[in-house]
Amino acid sequence: MTYMSQEGYDKMIADLQRLESVERPKASAAIAEARDKGDLSENSEYEAAKEAQAHLEDKINRLKMAIAEAKIVDTSRLTGDVVQILSTVEMTNLTTQAHMKYTIVSENEANLKEGKISIQTPIAQGLLNKKVGDEVEIRIPRGTIRMRIDNISI
């Protein structure tokens, strides 16, 4: 089971619909076009189209599994008392004094450009169940960082 926001769930549904209704027919058309070019045993375009279709079907199947395992979090029941999934956490790196702001989301919703980090990341794991004012040491691949939680919101 994967906990996620309604927004993330809706995005996965839209992606699945796009893959099935737009990308799948394109892949089939590419295979048909390549097949029409003759001898399949030496047709690299046909092989590439078949491989692309296999990747697309794998992506569709993984998305279907993620949707089936999704559990939408009722944000009205969340509070800003402690860090949890869907919390937006403002914090300060105590070594560099750099300020950061991340929203903790499911693996499928993670997007660093949007400031959304997966609940599976070391930073998110180190912040879970902490409160405003807490100072935490988090082990990341490059070493250990010390962070102070400045604000938690939903």
N, CA, C and O atoms as a GROMACS GRO file, in nm:
protein
  616
    1MET      N    1   0.083  -0.117   0.000
    1MET     CA    2   0.000   0.000   0.000
    1MET      C    3   0.089   0.124   0.000
    1MET      O    4   0.187   0.132   0.074
    2THR      N    5   0.054   0.219  -0.083
    2THR     CA    6   0.128   0.344  -0.094
    2THR      C    7   0.035   0.460  -0.062
    2THR      O    8  -0.069   0.476  -0.125
    3TYR      N    9   0.073   0.539   0.038
    3TYR     CA   10  -0.006   0.656   0.073
    3TYR      C   11   0.031   0.771  -0.018
    3TYR      O   12   0.149   0.795  -0.044
    4MET      N   13  -0.070   0.842  -0.068
    4MET     CA   14  -0.044   0.955  -0.156
    4MET      C   15  -0.157   1.055  -0.152
    4MET      O   16  -0.264   1.030  -0.097
    5SER      N   17  -0.131   1.170  -0.213
    5SER     CA   18  -0.231   1.276  -0.218
    5SER      C   19  -0.333   1.247  -0.328
    5SER      O   20  -0.307   1.166  -0.418
    6GLN      N   21  -0.446   1.312  -0.320
    6GLN     CA   22  -0.548   1.299  -0.426
    6GLN      C   23  -0.490   1.349  -0.558
    6GLN      O   24  -0.514   1.291  -0.663
    7GLU      N   25  -0.413   1.458  -0.551
    7GLU     CA   26  -0.351   1.516  -0.670
    7GLU      C   27  -0.257   1.415  -0.738
    7GLU      O   28  -0.260   1.400  -0.860
    8GLY      N   29  -0.176   1.347  -0.658
    8GLY     CA   30  -0.085   1.246  -0.713
    8GLY      C   31  -0.159   1.129  -0.775
    8GLY      O   32  -0.120   1.078  -0.880
    9TYR      N   33  -0.266   1.087  -0.710
    9TYR     CA   34  -0.348   0.977  -0.760
    9TYR      C   35  -0.412   1.017  -0.894
    9TYR      O   36  -0.411   0.940  -0.990
   10ASP      N   37  -0.469   1.136  -0.898
   10ASP     CA   38  -0.534   1.184  -1.020
   10ASP      C   39  -0.434   1.194  -1.135
   10ASP      O   40  -0.467   1.165  -1.250
   11LYS      N   41  -0.312   1.235  -1.104
   11LYS     CA   42  -0.207   1.246  -1.206
   11LYS      C   43  -0.172   1.107  -1.261
   11LYS      O   44  -0.152   1.091  -1.381
   12MET      N   45  -0.164   1.007  -1.174
   12MET     CA   46  -0.134   0.872  -1.219
   12MET      C   47  -0.247   0.819  -1.310
   12MET      O   48  -0.220   0.754  -1.411
   13ILE      N   49  -0.371   0.846  -1.273
   13ILE     CA   50  -0.486   0.804  -1.356
   13ILE      C   51  -0.478   0.869  -1.493
   13ILE      O   52  -0.499   0.803  -1.595
   14ALA      N   53  -0.448   0.999  -1.496
   14ALA     CA   54  -0.438   1.072  -1.623
   14ALA      C   55  -0.323   1.016  -1.708
   14ALA      O   56  -0.337   1.000  -1.829
   15ASP      N   57  -0.209   0.987  -1.644
   15ASP     CA   58  -0.095   0.929  -1.716
   15ASP      C   59  -0.133   0.794  -1.776
   15ASP      O   60  -0.100   0.766  -1.891
   16LEU      N   61  -0.202   0.712  -1.698
   16LEU     CA   62  -0.243   0.581  -1.748
   16LEU      C   63  -0.337   0.595  -1.867
   16LEU      O   64  -0.321   0.525  -1.968
   17GLN      N   65  -0.434   0.685  -1.857
   17GLN     CA   66  -0.528   0.706  -1.968
   17GLN      C   67  -0.455   0.753  -2.093
   17GLN      O   68  -0.487   0.709  -2.204
   18ARG      N   69  -0.356   0.842  -2.076
   18ARG     CA   70  -0.279   0.892  -2.191
   18ARG      C   71  -0.197   0.780  -2.254
   18ARG      O   72  -0.193   0.766  -2.376
   19LEU      N   73  -0.134   0.699  -2.170
   19LEU     CA   74  -0.053   0.589  -2.222
   19LEU      C   75  -0.138   0.489  -2.299
   19LEU      O   76  -0.099   0.440  -2.405
   20GLU      N   77  -0.256   0.458  -2.245
   20GLU     CA   78  -0.342   0.358  -2.309
   20GLU      C   79  -0.413   0.412  -2.433
   20GLU      O   80  -0.431   0.338  -2.530
   21SER      N   81  -0.454   0.538  -2.431
   21SER     CA   82  -0.533   0.590  -2.542
   21SER      C   83  -0.451   0.661  -2.650
   21SER      O   84  -0.497   0.672  -2.764
   22VAL      N   85  -0.332   0.709  -2.616
   22VAL     CA   86  -0.251   0.782  -2.714
   22VAL      C   87  -0.123   0.706  -2.749
   22VAL      O   88  -0.095   0.680  -2.866
   23GLU      N   89  -0.045   0.672  -2.647
   23GLU     CA   90   0.086   0.612  -2.672
   23GLU      C   91   0.077   0.468  -2.724
   23GLU      O   92   0.155   0.429  -2.811
   24ARG      N   93  -0.018   0.390  -2.672
   24ARG     CA   94  -0.030   0.252  -2.718
   24ARG      C   95  -0.066   0.245  -2.866
   24ARG      O   96  -0.004   0.169  -2.940
   25PRO      N   97  -0.166   0.323  -2.914
   25PRO     CA   98  -0.194   0.321  -3.059
   25PRO      C   99  -0.076   0.368  -3.144
   25PRO      O  100  -0.054   0.318  -3.254
   26LYS      N  101   0.002   0.466  -3.092
   26LYS     CA  102   0.120   0.512  -3.165
   26LYS      C  103   0.222   0.398  -3.179
   26LYS      O  104   0.281   0.380  -3.285
   27ALA      N  105   0.241   0.323  -3.070
   27ALA     CA  106   0.336   0.212  -3.074
   27ALA      C  107   0.290   0.105  -3.172
   27ALA      O  108   0.371   0.050  -3.247
   28SER      N  109   0.162   0.076  -3.173
   28SER     CA  110   0.108  -0.023  -3.267
   28SER      C  111   0.125   0.024  -3.411
   28SER      O  112   0.159  -0.055  -3.499
   29ALA      N  113   0.101   0.151  -3.435
   29ALA     CA  114   0.116   0.207  -3.570
   29ALA      C  115   0.262   0.202  -3.614
   29ALA      O  116   0.290   0.173  -3.730
   30ALA      N  117   0.354   0.229  -3.523
   30ALA     CA  118   0.497   0.223  -3.557
   30ALA      C  119   0.538   0.081  -3.594
   30ALA      O  120   0.617   0.062  -3.686
   31ILE      N  121   0.483  -0.018  -3.524
   31ILE     CA  122   0.514  -0.158  -3.556
   31ILE      C  123   0.457  -0.194  -3.692
   31ILE      O  124   0.524  -0.258  -3.773
   32ALA      N  125   0.334  -0.153  -3.718
   32ALA     CA  126   0.271  -0.183  -3.848
   32ALA      C  127   0.347  -0.118  -3.962
   32ALA      O  128   0.367  -0.179  -4.067
   33GLU      N  129   0.390   0.005  -3.942
   33GLU     CA  130   0.466   0.076  -4.046
   33GLU      C  131   0.599   0.007  -4.074
   33GLU      O  132   0.639  -0.008  -4.189
   34ALA      N  133   0.667  -0.034  -3.967
   34ALA     CA  134   0.796  -0.102  -3.983
   34ALA      C  135   0.777  -0.239  -4.048
   34ALA      O  136   0.860  -0.282  -4.127
   35ARG      N  137   0.667  -0.308  -4.014
   35ARG     CA  138   0.639  -0.440  -4.071
   35ARG      C  139   0.618  -0.430  -4.222
   35ARG      O  140   0.657  -0.519  -4.298
   36ASP      N  141   0.556  -0.319  -4.264
   36ASP     CA  142   0.529  -0.300  -4.407
   36ASP      C  143   0.655  -0.278  -4.489
   36ASP      O  144   0.650  -0.278  -4.612
   37LYS      N  145   0.768  -0.259  -4.424
   37LYS     CA  146   0.893  -0.229  -4.495
   37LYS      C  147   0.967  -0.355  -4.538
   37LYS      O  148   1.078  -0.346  -4.590
   38GLY      N  149   0.908  -0.471  -4.517
   38GLY     CA  150   0.970  -0.590  -4.573
   38GLY      C  151   1.018  -0.692  -4.472
   38GLY      O  152   0.960  -0.708  -4.365
   39ASP      N  153   1.125  -0.760  -4.508
   39ASP     CA  154   1.182  -0.873  -4.433
   39ASP      C  155   1.203  -0.838  -4.286
   39ASP      O  156   1.284  -0.751  -4.252
   40LEU      N  157   1.129  -0.907  -4.198
   40LEU     CA  158   1.135  -0.877  -4.055
   40LEU      C  159   1.264  -0.925  -3.990
   40LEU      O  160   1.303  -0.873  -3.885
   41SER      N  161   1.331  -1.022  -4.049
   41SER     CA  162   1.453  -1.075  -3.988
   41SER      C  163   1.568  -0.975  -3.991
   41SER      O  164   1.659  -0.982  -3.908
   42GLU      N  165   1.565  -0.882  -4.085
   42GLU     CA  166   1.672  -0.782  -4.094
   42GLU      C  167   1.617  -0.640  -4.080
   42GLU      O  168   1.679  -0.545  -4.126
   43ASN      N  169   1.503  -0.627  -4.016
   43ASN     CA  170   1.437  -0.497  -4.005
   43ASN      C  171   1.460  -0.441  -3.865
   43ASN      O  172   1.385  -0.471  -3.772
   44SER      N  173   1.564  -0.360  -3.851
   44SER     CA  174   1.596  -0.304  -3.719
   44SER      C  175   1.488  -0.206  -3.672
   44SER      O  176   1.467  -0.192  -3.551
   45GLU      N  177   1.422  -0.140  -3.764
   45GLU     CA  178   1.314  -0.047  -3.727
   45GLU      C  179   1.199  -0.124  -3.661
   45GLU      O  180   1.138  -0.076  -3.566
   46TYR      N  181   1.169  -0.242  -3.714
   46TYR     CA  182   1.065  -0.327  -3.658
   46TYR      C  183   1.104  -0.372  -3.516
   46TYR      O  184   1.022  -0.367  -3.425
   47GLU      N  185   1.229  -0.415  -3.499
   47GLU     CA  186   1.277  -0.459  -3.367
   47GLU      C  187   1.271  -0.344  -3.267
   47GLU      O  188   1.230  -0.363  -3.152
   48ALA      N  189   1.310  -0.225  -3.310
   48ALA     CA  190   1.308  -0.108  -3.221
   48ALA      C  191   1.164  -0.074  -3.181
   48ALA      O  192   1.138  -0.040  -3.066
   49ALA      N  193   1.072  -0.083  -3.275
   49ALA     CA  194   0.931  -0.054  -3.246
   49ALA      C  195   0.873  -0.157  -3.149
   49ALA      O  196   0.796  -0.122  -3.060
   50LYS      N  197   0.910  -0.284  -3.168
   50LYS     CA  198   0.862  -0.389  -3.076
   50LYS      C  199   0.919  -0.367  -2.935
   50LYS      O  200   0.849  -0.387  -2.836
   51GLU      N  201   1.045  -0.328  -2.927
   51GLU     CA  202   1.108  -0.302  -2.797
   51GLU      C  203   1.043  -0.181  -2.729
   51GLU      O  204   1.018  -0.183  -2.608
   52ALA      N  205   1.015  -0.078  -2.806
   52ALA     CA  206   0.948   0.041  -2.750
   52ALA      C  207   0.810   0.004  -2.698
   52ALA      O  208   0.767   0.052  -2.593
   53GLN      N  209   0.739  -0.083  -2.771
   53GLN     CA  210   0.608  -0.127  -2.727
   53GLN      C  211   0.617  -0.207  -2.597
   53GLN      O  212   0.533  -0.192  -2.509
   54ALA      N  213   0.719  -0.290  -2.585
   54ALA     CA  214   0.738  -0.370  -2.463
   54ALA      C  215   0.764  -0.278  -2.343
   54ALA      O  216   0.712  -0.301  -2.235
   55HIS      N  217   0.846  -0.175  -2.364
   55HIS     CA  218   0.872  -0.079  -2.256
   55HIS      C  219   0.744  -0.006  -2.216
   55HIS      O  220   0.718   0.017  -2.098
   56LEU      N  221   0.666   0.032  -2.316
   56LEU     CA  222   0.539   0.101  -2.290
   56LEU      C  223   0.444   0.012  -2.210
   56LEU      O  224   0.382   0.057  -2.114
   57GLU      N  225   0.432  -0.114  -2.249
   57GLU     CA  226   0.343  -0.206  -2.177
   57GLU      C  227   0.392  -0.228  -2.034
   57GLU      O  228   0.311  -0.239  -1.942
   58ASP      N  229   0.523  -0.234  -2.015
   58ASP     CA  230   0.578  -0.247  -1.880
   58ASP      C  231   0.543  -0.125  -1.796
   58ASP      O  232   0.506  -0.137  -1.679
   59LYS      N  233   0.555  -0.008  -1.855
   59LYS     CA  234   0.522   0.117  -1.784
   59LYS      C  235   0.373   0.120  -1.747
   59LYS      O  236   0.336   0.160  -1.636
   60ILE      N  237   0.288   0.077  -1.840
   60ILE     CA  238   0.144   0.072  -1.813
   60ILE      C  239   0.114  -0.024  -1.699
   60ILE      O  240   0.035   0.008  -1.610
   61ASN      N  241   0.177  -0.140  -1.700
   61ASN     CA  242   0.153  -0.239  -1.595
   61ASN      C  243   0.200  -0.190  -1.459
   61ASN      O  244   0.133  -0.211  -1.358
   62ARG      N  245   0.318  -0.123  -1.455
   62ARG     CA  246   0.368  -0.069  -1.328
   62ARG      C  247   0.275   0.040  -1.275
   62ARG      O  248   0.251   0.049  -1.154
   63LEU      N  249   0.222   0.122  -1.365
   63LEU     CA  250   0.130   0.228  -1.325
   63LEU      C  251  -0.001   0.169  -1.273
   63LEU      O  252  -0.055   0.217  -1.173
   64LYS      N  253  -0.051   0.065  -1.337
   64LYS     CA  254  -0.173  -0.001  -1.290
   64LYS      C  255  -0.152  -0.060  -1.150
   64LYS      O  256  -0.241  -0.051  -1.065
   65MET      N  257  -0.035  -0.119  -1.127
   65MET     CA  258  -0.006  -0.174  -0.994
   65MET      C  259   0.000  -0.063  -0.889
   65MET      O  260  -0.053  -0.078  -0.779
   66ALA      N  261   0.065   0.048  -0.923
   66ALA     CA  262   0.075   0.161  -0.829
   66ALA      C  263  -0.063   0.216  -0.796
   66ALA      O  264  -0.090   0.251  -0.681
   67ILE      N  265  -0.150   0.225  -0.896
   67ILE     CA  266  -0.286   0.275  -0.874
   67ILE      C  267  -0.363   0.178  -0.784
   67ILE      O  268  -0.435   0.219  -0.694
   68ALA      N  269  -0.347   0.049  -0.810
   68ALA     CA  270  -0.417  -0.052  -0.730
   68ALA      C  271  -0.372  -0.050  -0.584
   68ALA      O  272  -0.451  -0.078  -0.494
   69GLU      N  273  -0.246  -0.017  -0.560
   69GLU     CA  274  -0.191  -0.017  -0.424
   69GLU      C  275  -0.204   0.119  -0.355
   69GLU      O  276  -0.167   0.132  -0.238
   70ALA      N  277  -0.256   0.219  -0.426
   70ALA     CA  278  -0.262   0.354  -0.371
   70ALA      C  279  -0.370   0.369  -0.263
   70ALA      O  280  -0.479   0.314  -0.275
   71LYS      N  281  -0.335   0.442  -0.161
   71LYS     CA  282  -0.429   0.477  -0.054
   71LYS      C  283  -0.422   0.629  -0.041
   71LYS      O  284  -0.318   0.684  -0.007
   72ILE      N  285  -0.533   0.695  -0.070
   72ILE     CA  286  -0.536   0.841  -0.069
   72ILE      C  287  -0.546   0.891   0.074
   72ILE      O  288  -0.632   0.847   0.151
   73VAL      N  289  -0.457   0.983   0.108
   73VAL     CA  290  -0.453   1.039   0.243
   73VAL      C  291  -0.555   1.152   0.252
   73VAL      O  292  -0.558   1.241   0.168
   74ASP      N  293  -0.636   1.148   0.355
   74ASP     CA  294  -0.734   1.254   0.382
   74ASP      C  295  -0.660   1.367   0.452
   74ASP      O  296  -0.633   1.360   0.572
   75THR      N  297  -0.628   1.472   0.377
   75THR     CA  298  -0.547   1.581   0.432
   75THR      C  299  -0.619   1.658   0.542
   75THR      O  300  -0.555   1.726   0.622
   76SER      N  301  -0.752   1.648   0.547
   76SER     CA  302  -0.825   1.720   0.652
   76SER      C  303  -0.798   1.659   0.790
   76SER      O  304  -0.825   1.721   0.893
   77ARG      N  305  -0.746   1.537   0.792
   77ARG     CA  306  -0.718   1.470   0.919
   77ARG      C  307  -0.572   1.486   0.963
   77ARG      O  308  -0.532   1.439   1.069
   78LEU      N  309  -0.492   1.553   0.879
   78LEU     CA  310  -0.351   1.573   0.912
   78LEU      C  311  -0.333   1.703   0.990
   78LEU      O  312  -0.411   1.797   0.975
   79THR      N  313  -0.229   1.708   1.073
   79THR     CA  314  -0.197   1.830   1.146
   79THR      C  315  -0.051   1.866   1.122
   79THR      O  316   0.026   1.784   1.072
   80GLY      N  317  -0.016   1.986   1.158
   80GLY     CA  318   0.121   2.032   1.143
   80GLY      C  319   0.202   2.012   1.270
   80GLY      O  320   0.307   2.074   1.287
   81ASP      N  321   0.154   1.926   1.359
   81ASP     CA  322   0.225   1.903   1.485
   81ASP      C  323   0.356   1.828   1.466
   81ASP      O  324   0.457   1.861   1.528
   82VAL      N  325   0.354   1.727   1.380
   82VAL     CA  326   0.473   1.646   1.354
   82VAL      C  327   0.487   1.625   1.203
   82VAL      O  328   0.390   1.639   1.128
   83VAL      N  329   0.607   1.592   1.161
   83VAL     CA  330   0.633   1.565   1.019
   83VAL      C  331   0.575   1.429   0.984
   83VAL      O  332   0.600   1.330   1.053
   84GLN      N  333   0.498   1.426   0.875
   84GLN     CA  334   0.437   1.302   0.826
   84GLN      C  335   0.423   1.314   0.675
   84GLN      O  336   0.460   1.417   0.617
   85ILE      N  337   0.370   1.212   0.611
   85ILE     CA  338   0.351   1.220   0.467
   85ILE      C  339   0.259   1.338   0.435
   85ILE      O  340   0.162   1.362   0.507
   86LEU      N  341   0.289   1.408   0.329
   86LEU     CA  342   0.221   1.529   0.280
   86LEU      C  343   0.252   1.654   0.364
   86LEU      O  344   0.194   1.759   0.339
   87SER      N  345   0.342   1.642   0.461
   87SER     CA  346   0.386   1.761   0.535
   87SER      C  347   0.482   1.841   0.448
   87SER      O  348   0.564   1.785   0.376
   88THR      N  349   0.470   1.972   0.457
   88THR     CA  350   0.570   2.061   0.398
   88THR      C  351   0.656   2.108   0.512
   88THR      O  352   0.607   2.167   0.609
   89VAL      N  353   0.785   2.081   0.501
   89VAL     CA  354   0.877   2.107   0.611
   89VAL      C  355   0.978   2.214   0.569
   89VAL      O  356   1.047   2.200   0.468
   90GLU      N  357   0.983   2.321   0.648
   90GLU     CA  358   1.086   2.423   0.629
   90GLU      C  359   1.192   2.397   0.734
   90GLU      O  360   1.161   2.379   0.851
   91MET      N  361   1.318   2.396   0.690
   91MET     CA  362   1.425   2.362   0.782
   91MET      C  363   1.552   2.439   0.747
   91MET      O  364   1.566   2.496   0.639
   92THR      N  365   1.644   2.438   0.842
   92THR     CA  366   1.772   2.504   0.824
   92THR      C  367   1.883   2.403   0.844
   92THR      O  368   1.884   2.328   0.941
   93ASN      N  369   1.977   2.402   0.750
   93ASN     CA  370   2.098   2.320   0.765
   93ASN      C  371   2.185   2.393   0.866
   93ASN      O  372   2.228   2.505   0.840
   94LEU      N  373   2.211   2.332   0.979
   94LEU     CA  374   2.283   2.400   1.087
   94LEU      C  375   2.431   2.421   1.057
   94LEU      O  376   2.496   2.502   1.123
   95THR      N  377   2.484   2.351   0.960
   95THR     CA  378   2.624   2.369   0.923
   95THR      C  379   2.641   2.485   0.826
   95THR      O  380   2.730   2.569   0.843
   96THR      N  381   2.555   2.489   0.723
   96THR     CA  382   2.569   2.591   0.618
   96THR      C  383   2.472   2.708   0.633
   96THR      O  384   2.484   2.808   0.563
   97GLN      N  385   2.378   2.695   0.724
   97GLN     CA  386   2.270   2.793   0.744
   97GLN      C  387   2.178   2.805   0.621
   97GLN      O  388   2.102   2.902   0.610
   98ALA      N  389   2.185   2.708   0.531
   98ALA     CA  390   2.098   2.708   0.414
   98ALA      C  391   1.956   2.670   0.457
   98ALA      O  392   1.936   2.581   0.539
   99HIS      N  393   1.860   2.740   0.399
   99HIS     CA  394   1.719   2.712   0.428
   99HIS      C  395   1.664   2.625   0.316
   99HIS      O  396   1.692   2.648   0.199
  100MET      N  397   1.585   2.524   0.354
  100MET     CA  398   1.526   2.432   0.258
  100MET      C  399   1.378   2.414   0.290
  100MET      O  400   1.334   2.431   0.404
  101LYS      N  401   1.305   2.379   0.187
  101LYS     CA  402   1.162   2.353   0.205
  101LYS      C  403   1.125   2.235   0.116
  101LYS      O  404   1.141   2.242  -0.006
  102TYR      N  405   1.075   2.128   0.177
  102TYR     CA  406   1.036   2.009   0.104
  102TYR      C  407   0.899   1.963   0.148
  102TYR      O  408   0.860   1.981   0.264
  103THR      N  409   0.826   1.904   0.054
  103THR     CA  410   0.701   1.836   0.086
  103THR      C  411   0.730   1.687   0.074
  103THR      O  412   0.788   1.642  -0.025
  104ILE      N  413   0.690   1.612   0.175
  104ILE     CA  414   0.716   1.468   0.176
  104ILE      C  415   0.597   1.397   0.111
  104ILE      O  416   0.483   1.409   0.156
  105VAL      N  417   0.626   1.324   0.006
  105VAL     CA  418   0.522   1.259  -0.074
  105VAL      C  419   0.556   1.113  -0.099
  105VAL      O  420   0.662   1.065  -0.059
  106SER      N  421   0.466   1.042  -0.166
  106SER     CA  422   0.492   0.902  -0.202
  106SER      C  423   0.601   0.896  -0.309
  106SER      O  424   0.633   0.996  -0.373
  107GLU      N  425   0.655   0.779  -0.327
  107GLU     CA  426   0.760   0.757  -0.427
  107GLU      C  427   0.715   0.802  -0.566
  107GLU      O  428   0.792   0.861  -0.641
  108ASN      N  429   0.589   0.774  -0.600
  108ASN     CA  430   0.536   0.807  -0.733
  108ASN      C  431   0.517   0.956  -0.755
  108ASN      O  432   0.515   1.001  -0.869
  109GLU      N  433   0.504   1.034  -0.649
  109GLU     CA  434   0.480   1.176  -0.662
  109GLU      C  435   0.607   1.261  -0.651
  109GLU      O  436   0.604   1.381  -0.677
  110ALA      N  437   0.717   1.199  -0.614
  110ALA     CA  438   0.841   1.273  -0.590
  110ALA      C  439   0.885   1.349  -0.715
  110ALA      O  440   0.883   1.295  -0.826
  111ASN      N  441   0.925   1.474  -0.694
  111ASN     CA  442   0.974   1.559  -0.803
  111ASN      C  443   1.055   1.670  -0.738
  111ASN      O  444   0.999   1.767  -0.686
  112LEU      N  445   1.186   1.656  -0.741
  112LEU     CA  446   1.274   1.749  -0.671
  112LEU      C  447   1.260   1.892  -0.723
  112LEU      O  448   1.273   1.987  -0.646
  113LYS      N  449   1.233   1.908  -0.852
  113LYS     CA  450   1.214   2.043  -0.909
  113LYS      C  451   1.096   2.114  -0.843
  113LYS      O  452   1.096   2.237  -0.832
  114GLU      N  453   0.996   2.038  -0.801
  114GLU     CA  454   0.880   2.095  -0.735
  114GLU      C  455   0.894   2.095  -0.583
  114GLU      O  456   0.801   2.133  -0.512
  115GLY      N  457   1.010   2.052  -0.534
  115GLY     CA  458   1.032   2.048  -0.389
  115GLY      C  459   0.961   1.933  -0.321
  115GLY      O  460   0.935   1.939  -0.201
  116LYS      N  461   0.930   1.828  -0.396
  116LYS     CA  462   0.862   1.711  -0.341
  116LYS      C  463   0.961   1.596  -0.333
  116LYS      O  464   1.013   1.551  -0.435
  117ILE      N  465   0.986   1.548  -0.210
  117ILE     CA  466   1.079   1.437  -0.193
  117ILE      C  467   1.004   1.313  -0.146
  117ILE      O  468   0.904   1.321  -0.074
  118SER      N  469   1.054   1.200  -0.189
  118SER     CA  470   0.992   1.072  -0.153
  118SER      C  471   1.007   1.045  -0.004
  118SER      O  472   1.108   1.078   0.057
  119ILE      N  473   0.905   0.985   0.052
  119ILE     CA  474   0.908   0.945   0.192
  119ILE      C  475   1.017   0.840   0.215
  119ILE      O  476   1.056   0.816   0.330
  120GLN      N  477   1.066   0.779   0.108
  120GLN     CA  478   1.171   0.677   0.118
  120GLN      C  479   1.312   0.737   0.130
  120GLN      O  480   1.406   0.665   0.164
  121THR      N  481   1.329   0.866   0.102
  121THR     CA  482   1.462   0.927   0.104
  121THR      C  483   1.514   0.937   0.247
  121THR      O  484   1.436   0.943   0.342
  122PRO      N  485   1.646   0.938   0.262
  122PRO     CA  486   1.704   0.952   0.397
  122PRO      C  487   1.659   1.080   0.468
  122PRO      O  488   1.636   1.078   0.589
  123ILE      N  489   1.647   1.189   0.396
  123ILE     CA  490   1.605   1.314   0.459
  123ILE      C  491   1.463   1.300   0.514
  123ILE      O  492   1.437   1.335   0.629
  124ALA      N  493   1.371   1.249   0.432
  124ALA     CA  494   1.233   1.232   0.478
  124ALA      C  495   1.227   1.137   0.596
  124ALA      O  496   1.157   1.163   0.694
  125GLN      N  497   1.299   1.027   0.588
  125GLN     CA  498   1.299   0.930   0.697
  125GLN      C  499   1.351   0.992   0.827
  125GLN      O  500   1.301   0.963   0.935
  126GLY      N  501   1.453   1.078   0.814
  126GLY     CA  502   1.509   1.143   0.932
  126GLY      C  503   1.418   1.247   0.993
  126GLY      O  504   1.431   1.280   1.111
  127LEU      N  505   1.325   1.300   0.913
  127LEU     CA  506   1.234   1.405   0.961
  127LEU      C  507   1.103   1.350   1.018
  127LEU      O  508   1.037   1.417   1.097
  128LEU      N  509   1.064   1.230   0.977
  128LEU     CA  510   0.934   1.176   1.019
  128LEU      C  511   0.918   1.177   1.171
  128LEU      O  512   1.008   1.141   1.246
  129ASN      N  513   0.800   1.220   1.212
  129ASN     CA  514   0.758   1.226   1.353
  129ASN      C  515   0.834   1.329   1.438
  129ASN      O  516   0.824   1.328   1.560
  130LYS      N  517   0.909   1.417   1.373
  130LYS     CA  518   0.979   1.524   1.446
  130LYS      C  519   0.888   1.647   1.452
  130LYS      O  520   0.793   1.659   1.375
  131LYS      N  521   0.920   1.738   1.544
  131LYS     CA  522   0.839   1.858   1.567
  131LYS      C  523   0.918   1.984   1.536
  131LYS      O  524   1.039   1.980   1.520
  132VAL      N  525   0.846   2.096   1.528
  132VAL     CA  526   0.911   2.226   1.507
  132VAL      C  527   1.008   2.251   1.622
  132VAL      O  528   0.975   2.230   1.739
  133GLY      N  529   1.129   2.295   1.586
  133GLY     CA  530   1.232   2.322   1.685
  133GLY      C  531   1.327   2.205   1.705
  133GLY      O  532   1.438   2.223   1.757
  134ASP      N  533   1.286   2.084   1.665
  134ASP     CA  534   1.374   1.968   1.679
  134ASP      C  535   1.496   1.983   1.590
  134ASP      O  536   1.487   2.032   1.477
  135GLU      N  537   1.610   1.940   1.642
  135GLU     CA  538   1.732   1.934   1.563
  135GLU      C  539   1.760   1.786   1.540
  135GLU      O  540   1.761   1.706   1.633
  136VAL      N  541   1.783   1.752   1.413
  136VAL     CA  542   1.803   1.612   1.378
  136VAL      C  543   1.933   1.595   1.300
  136VAL      O  544   1.974   1.683   1.224
  137GLU      N  545   1.995   1.481   1.319
  137GLU     CA  546   2.110   1.443   1.238
  137GLU      C  547   2.062   1.338   1.140
  137GLU      O  548   2.003   1.236   1.178
  138ILE      N  549   2.088   1.363   1.012
  138ILE     CA  550   2.039   1.274   0.907
  138ILE      C  551   2.158   1.222   0.828
  138ILE      O  552   2.239   1.300   0.777
  139ARG      N  553   2.168   1.092   0.817
  139ARG     CA  554   2.276   1.031   0.738
  139ARG      C  555   2.231   1.025   0.593
  139ARG      O  556   2.131   0.961   0.559
  140ILE      N  557   2.307   1.093   0.508
  140ILE     CA  558   2.282   1.092   0.364
  140ILE      C  559   2.404   1.032   0.296
  140ILE      O  560   2.507   1.012   0.361
  141PRO      N  561   2.396   1.003   0.167
  141PRO     CA  562   2.511   0.941   0.100
  141PRO      C  563   2.643   1.019   0.114
  141PRO      O  564   2.750   0.959   0.116
  142ARG      N  565   2.636   1.152   0.125
  142ARG     CA  566   2.759   1.231   0.136
  142ARG      C  567   2.804   1.253   0.279
  142ARG      O  568   2.898   1.329   0.303
  143GLY      N  569   2.741   1.189   0.374
  143GLY     CA  570   2.779   1.206   0.514
  143GLY      C  571   2.658   1.229   0.603
  143GLY      O  572   2.550   1.175   0.578
  144THR      N  573   2.677   1.310   0.706
  144THR     CA  574   2.569   1.340   0.799
  144THR      C  575   2.543   1.489   0.798
  144THR      O  576   2.636   1.570   0.799
  145ILE      N  577   2.414   1.526   0.795
  145ILE     CA  578   2.379   1.668   0.802
  145ILE      C  579   2.295   1.691   0.927
  145ILE      O  580   2.220   1.604   0.972
  146ARG      N  581   2.309   1.812   0.982
  146ARG     CA  582   2.229   1.850   1.098
  146ARG      C  583   2.127   1.953   1.053
  146ARG      O  584   2.162   2.055   0.993
  147MET      N  585   2.002   1.926   1.083
  147MET     CA  586   1.893   2.012   1.040
  147MET      C  587   1.810   2.055   1.160
  147MET      O  588   1.796   1.980   1.256
  148ARG      N  589   1.754   2.176   1.153
  148ARG     CA  590   1.658   2.224   1.252
  148ARG      C  591   1.526   2.245   1.178
  148ARG      O  592   1.522   2.310   1.074
  149ILE      N  593   1.420   2.189   1.234
  149ILE     CA  594   1.288   2.206   1.173
  149ILE      C  595   1.231   2.340   1.218
  149ILE      O  596   1.212   2.364   1.337
  150ASP      N  597   1.205   2.428   1.119
  150ASP     CA  598   1.156   2.563   1.147
  150ASP      C  599   1.004   2.573   1.137
  150ASP      O  600   0.942   2.652   1.208
  151ASN      N  601   0.944   2.494   1.048
  151ASN     CA  602   0.800   2.503   1.030
  151ASN      C  603   0.748   2.376   0.966
  151ASN      O  604   0.817   2.315   0.884
  152ILE      N  605   0.627   2.336   1.004
  152ILE     CA  606   0.559   2.220   0.944
  152ILE      C  607   0.420   2.265   0.904
  152ILE      O  608   0.346   2.322   0.985
  153SER      N  609   0.384   2.240   0.779
  153SER     CA  610   0.247   2.272   0.735
  153SER      C  611   0.196   2.160   0.645
  153SER      O  612   0.272   2.075   0.599
  154ILE      N  613   0.066   2.163   0.621
  154ILE     CA  614   0.005   2.061   0.536
  154ILE      C  615  -0.037   2.127   0.406
  154ILE      O  616  -0.092   2.060   0.318
   0.00000   0.00000   0.00000
